[in-house]
Every structure is written in C-alpha cells, then in structure tokens.
Amino acid sequence: MKKDIEFPLVEGVSIVIAREKNEINQDEWKAYLINENKEELNTIFITSQGYASSEIGTEYIEKTSILRHAIPKLASRDYAMIEILSDEVFRLNNEFWVSYYIGDKLYDKKFIFLPSTIQEKNLQKIPMLNMEGILHK
C-alpha cells in the first residue's frame, strides 16, 4: 500500500524565520511560509515543534508543545505568517512540517532549523518579505 503512494518533490516552497522590530522597537521573530510557485497552494497544514535530542538514541530530552496551523490558500508568489517565535527556542531544533495541495496532488516536507542556524551571522535579506531572516528551502 505505502509503495503505491506518490510523494512528489517539494519545490518553490520555503520557510523563513525573519526578524523585525515590533511597536516598542524590540526584535520580534516570526516564521513565514513562502510560495514561489506559479500555482496556488491549497489546504495547507503546518505543525511546528522545538526539541533537543538525547546523545543516545532518538529520545527527546526537551521538547515544546506541538502547534498546528491551517492556511486555506496561499497565492502564487505570496507568503503567510505561521507563528511568532520566542528566542528561547532557538537553542532547540525547530521543526516545521508542511503539507499542502497543488491541484489534486498532496505535497509534504519537513523543514528543520538546527540550533546553530538561527543566529545573527546567518541573517540574509529576504526580498519577498522585505526583512532579514534565515531561509530554509
């Protein structure tokens, strides 16, 4: 059964953790979903979680709650905010599991930001957002 399921390659979809100033001029970090495809994304489901793995095995020594997000549609070459992030979770692996449809095909991909990636030195200009952030394709 599982061998009969088609898993198309995810292209043109990214997650960005971007930094911007809030109304009291403090840094605020937000996760965004970017669609660079020519097609609209539909029925988008995203789960997010932070975790730290143990040195032995696959058990988590620390983890956050799993957050679930739904975005009905995301137009071609558009973006949507997923959630606000506390900088306290940057020492953890930050996982975003994204599922969506283009037409009648289901696409699915995990984006994992390792603890060493969400740092000042890794910020780059994200033109679509007009912000600085860390891009994961």
Steps between C-alpha positions, in 0.01 A plus 500: 500500500760756608710425192203605283485852648667764289713754688567787257810713550436825687635797305442872531380484860715635782488584868663821622567601857510878470586777739314828517452782749173508692308809613736553798811465277600154627600210277213263427552169318232350279480190282362548148397262223604616152349374175724575201304269268284608208214304658293577807543277808178366655397337827832570671568333834810578704615350827786660689702375794831564671705213640845399620610143434688290751858396436385136500215381285213703363333610823440869555648643818300817455210592275237765454133451435401418146323794339265447208422760236263504203516735205214451251685643196830663414515679165784463253810700602350593836572433868314448826606533862495170689583604857701726728808336649665562835878516480505248788426219250797583276721265704273213388438338164200684355294278272226613264314220324309640202231319298301657218325435170574631154204388295421147620861410597606494862845637587676453831835616641676547833708813547739477797695800626791370707603694813806640326301649208285766669779748569579859409787394271261289285251779427450589135272740317170332407370719213144364499459590870718813490662371822808318618463133580624144477366322192446124486405353160 
